[in-house]
Amino acid sequence: MPFQKNISSRQLAFFIGLAIASLISPLIYFIDSNWKIIFAFWFVIFLLSFCIVFYSYEIFTYRKIKLIYKLISQTKLSKKEDFYFKNILPNKSIEEARIDAENWAEQKRSQLETLIQNEIYRKEFLQNLSHELKTPIFSIQGYIDTLINGAMFNAEVNTKFLQNTALNIERLVKLVEDLDEISKLESGTLQLNFDYFIIQDVVKDVFEIMSFKLSEKSITGHIKKGCEQPLIVYADKEKIKQVFVNLIENAIKYGKTNGTIEASFYVMGSTNVLIEISDNGIGISEEHKHRIFERFYRTDHARSRKEGGSGLGLAICKHILEAHQQIIDVRSTVEVGSTFGFLLPMNK
């Protein structure tokens, strides 16, 4: 069909040759009215036009299009593949080539933006990791040097320095453990042990574990009234417990003195339970919300490091829940508080 969307080079040459021969051949009638001569002339004109158009298209257009596709695909073809693309596969029209080239350019632009963003995150990660490691290492080095230079014989300071050294070593161990945990989660090598359990019991256990830290800031941790009815979920109990530990520890760190941390549970249809951990702490500003689940990202660098922690807690929560094929989100208002929420299935 002469008006189809994707016309090949042979079809294009055929229709142009037909048109030229049909326009020029009638002029021969005025020179010689012999129909055999007119038809022969028509055939010669058609053949010449067809060859000129076809080979011009092949040389100046289609070869350039094929070169573009080779650059786009970034692959070297075998002899069989090259023969297939040259002789069997229908030629791409210029319009199709334009669309494919635009799609390829958009894909490359998106990949470039992702690479640039990943490079920024990589640099930030290395800087943060370096800082997280240097702080306890330099502290340990300072305490050990002081003890070696005579302080170990001073009863007033040696025990205190050793205790501070032990605390910094504990911080390093926690950092390495968290890095190992998050690398396993990101690589998908961590084995999850799914089972049924009552989600409220896990939260109660975590509040009990964190009771000392809660009492230090006079923060009350409790289950929201009306959410006490036991709900059974299907997940890895220990990993979900770790999520609660990280979220509640984070709420304590950024919570206000005499504040509250509230756990709530809502049945969503017949398949999921919505779990929320809320606090009335300092909250998170809008500029930080989309980055708080990144490794080592801190909304308040000075305060966060003073409070301790590896800076990986929320990142670990995110990856644990992604391993459960769930997501975690946050709602927060500065000086009002934050609520972290996620879903867990009630059955397999």
N, C-alpha and C positions, 0 to 999 in steps of 0.2 A: 504494500500500500504506500503511495507517495506521501501520505500525510501522517504516517504513524510517528509516534514520539521518538523511538530509538531506531533510527535508520542506519544501516551499515554503509561502509564506503562503496561496496559494489552496487548496492541499491541506489545510492546517491549518484554514482557515475552513470548507471543505466538510465535513470530518469533525466539527468541533464543531457546525456548523449541523445536520447530519444527526442527531447525538446529541441535541441539545436538542429538535428537532422531533419525534423519535421518542419522547422521554420525555413531552413535554407533550401531543401530539395525542391519545393514548388517553384523556386526562381529558375531552375533549369528548364522548366516547361516552356519558358519564353525563348530559350535558345534551341532546344530540341524537344519535340513532343513525344519522342519515343519513350514508352513507359519502362522498358528494360533499362535504358540508360539512366532514367530518373531514379529507378529503384537501386541500381548499382551505385549511383552517386549518393543516394540516401544512406545505403549500407556503409559506404566508405566514410562519410561524414559521421555517422553514428559510431563506427568503430574507433575512428580517430578521437572523437570527443570522449568516448568512454575511457579509452586508454589514458588520455591526458588528464582527465579529472581524477580517475582512480589512482594513478601513480603519483599525481600531485598531492592528493589527500594522504596517501600512504607515506610519502617521503616527508612532506612538510607539516603534516598535522598528526597523523596517527602514530608515527614513530616518536614524536615529541610526547604524546599522551602516554605511550608505553614507557618512555623514560621516566615520566612523572610517577607512574605506578610502581616502577622498580625502586625509585627513591622512597616512595611512601611505604612500600612493603619491607624495604631494607633487607631483602633476601636475594640470594643468588640462585637462579633457576637451573635445574638440571636440563639436559638436552631434551628429554621427554616433555618436561614442563614448558620449556621454551617453544617447542613445536606446537604444543597444545594451545598456548596463548597466542601464537602467531597465526595458526591455521584453523583451529577448531572453535575456540572460544569466540563468541560474537564480539565484534569491535565495540568499544564503549563510545557512546556519542559524546560530543563536546559538552553538552548539558550535564550528562551523567558524570563526566570527568570533573566538571566544575563543582558539582555537589560533593563528590568524593573528596576532592582536594580541600574544600571548605571544612568538611567533617574532620579530615585528617589534621588540618591546621588548628581547629578548635580542640581536638583531642590533645595535640602537642602543647597548646597553650595551657590547658588544664593540667597536664602533667608537669609543665614547667612551674606553674604556680604552686603545685603540691610539693615539688622538689625544693623550691625556695622556702616555703613554709616549714617543711621538714628540716631544712638546714638551719633555720632560725631556732626551731625547737631543739635541735641537736646541740647547737652552741649553748643555748640556755641550760640544757640538761647537763652538759659537761661542766659549765661554770658552777651550777648549783651543786653537782656531785663533788667537785673539787672543794667547794666551800664546806659542805657537810662533812667531808673527810678531814679537812685541815683543822677545823675547830677542835674536835676531840683529840686529834693526834698531837697538835701543838700544846694543848693543855696537859696531856699525859707527859710529853717531853719536858715541859716546864716543871711539873711536879717531881719527875724522876731526877732531873738535873739538880734541883734544889735539895732533894734527899741525899743524893750522892755527894754533894758538896758540903755535907755536914748536918743537914736538917734531920737526918734519920736518927741522930743521937739526941735531938731535942724533943722531949716527951710532949711538949705543948703543941707541936705542929705535925709530927710524923704521922700520927694516926689520922689526923684530918686530911693530910695530903694523900695518904694511901686510900682513904675513903673517896676522895674526889677523883683519884686515878681510876678506882674501880667503877665509879659512876660513868666516867668517860669511856672506859672500855665497854661497859654495858651498852652505852649509846652506839658505839661502833658495831658491836655484835648485832644489835637491833637493826641498824642500817643495812648490814650485809644480809641478814635474814630477810628483810623486806625486799631488797634488791633481788635476791634469789627467788622469793615468792612471786614477784611481779614478772620476772623473766620467764618463769614456768607458766604463769597465766597467759602471758602474751604469746608464747610459743605453742600453747595448747598441749603441753606435755604433762600438766598436772592432772592427776586422776581424781575425779569427783565421785564421792560415795553417796548416792541418792538413797533416801529413806523417808519414811513418814514420821513426823514429830509435831508436837504442839508448839507453835511459834511463840506464844506468850511465855512458856517456861524458859525458852532461850533468853528472852529479854530480861526476865527476872534474875536469871543466873548472871547476866552481864552487869545489871545494876548492883548485884551483890559483890561481884568481883571489883567493880569500880567504886565501891562504897567509901573507901578511904579518900580517893581523889575527889569524890562528890562532897564529902564532909569538909575537906580543906577549904572549899570555896562556898560552903553552906548552900550547895545546890541540891534540890530535891529531884530524884528520878522516880517516875511512876508510870503506870499504864493508865491511859485515859479512861475516865468513868464511862461505862457502857460498852467498853471494848474488852472486858475481862473474860467473856465467854470463850472457852478454848477452841482454837481453830487449828486444824491439822493441815500442814503443807507438805509437799514432796520436793526435797532439795538435799543438798549436802549440809548436814547440821553444823559441823565444825566450821565450815567456810562461812555460812550465814552468821554464825556466832562471831566470827572474825569481823564481818561487816558491821554488826552491832557494836562491837568493841571499838572499832575505828570511828564510827559515827558518834558514839557517846563520848569517847575521849576527845574528839574534835569539838563537840558541844560544850564540854567542860572547859577546854582550853580557851574558847572564845565566848564563854558564858559570863554572865554578870554575877557578882556575889549575891547570895540569897535568891538566885534564879531557879528556874525549873527546866527539866528535860522530860518530855512527855512522849510515850510510845502509843500509837493508835493503830487499830486493825479494822479493815472494812472488807466484807465479802463482796466481790465484784462478779455478779452473775452466779454461775455455778462452777466456775473453773479456776478463778484466781482470788488471791487475798492481797489487798493493797496495804502495805506497811509504811508507816510514816514515823520519823523521829524528829520531833520539834523542840526548839529551845527559844528562850526570850533573850538571847545574847546580843552581841553587837551587830549581827547581820552581815550581809555581803553586798557590796555595791554592784551596780549593773555591769560595770566594766570588767569585773572579775568573774562573773557567773559562768561564762562559757569556757573558762580556763582552769577552774578549781580542781578538775579531775586529772590535770596533767601532773606528771611526776615532778616533785619538788616545787611545784608552783605554790607560792604563798601570797596571800592578800596583804599581809603585814610582815615583812621580812624580819624586822628587828624583834617584834613581839613573839613571832612564831618560834624563832630560834632560842629566844630566852625561855619560852615555855617548854622547849624540848621537842622530841619526836623526830621521825625521819623525813617528814614531808611527803611520804608516799601513801599515807592512810587512805585518802579519797581515791587515789589512782588504783589501789588494791581493791577497794570496794567496787569500783567501776568494772574492773576485769573479772572479779569473782561473779558478779551479776551477769556480765556478758557470757561467761562460761555456762551460766544457767539459762542463756538465751533471753535475758531480761535487761532492762536499762534502768539507770538511776537518774532522777532529776532533782532539781532544787528550786524552791521558792524562798525568796528572802527579801527583807527590807531592812535597810540600815537603821540601827537602834531599836528595831522591833523584834528581830529574830529570824531564824531559818528553819525550813522544813525540808528534810530529805525523804524522798519516797521511791518505792519500787514495788513491783509485783512478784509474787511467787505462786506457782500452780498448786492446786489442792489435790491433784492426782497426776498420774504418769502422762 
